[in-house]
Amino acid sequence: MGLSALFCGLVIIGFGTSMPELFVSVNAALNNQPDIAIGNVIGRNIANVLLILGLCAMIMPLTVATISLRRDALVVVAASVLCIALSSEGVTSFVEGLFLLGALAAYLTWTYLSKKGQSAPAAELHAAGGQEIENVPQSMFWSVVQSVVGLGLLIAGSQILHKGAVALRTV
């Protein structure tokens, strides 16, 4: 598809690894427990920035194009500020939720259009300390089976995690 490694990390891997949090938070919201939904989002963001980046940097220096890092990191900060502003009255409404989803769609569109066709060649990746990801062909059937099984496990796991978190509140 000609997508850059950074775009794949931001969108494809970012969304894929966000699915557990999405299911846990939606499950909490459906069970009228917004504190769990919000705590899950805030906790995940703190863990991603401080824990995951910190550990990865200790294992190996993290190299990325400065302009991309600055731009995308500013979006993370802006999204956090926006969430704080929207929840300053103690409630985030349906309309504000739509606004957040619209902002996400705008960011994804902007990111895709700005990075389209900028796939990093192997030489650039190695020069930047990155590694080329090998394309392993797989049948469409097996890909669908893995996706469906993974989705089912995510849904089941998120329900178990949500129930466990609720139970811990009462202990």
Beta strands, then each sheet from edge to edge (+ up, - down):
end
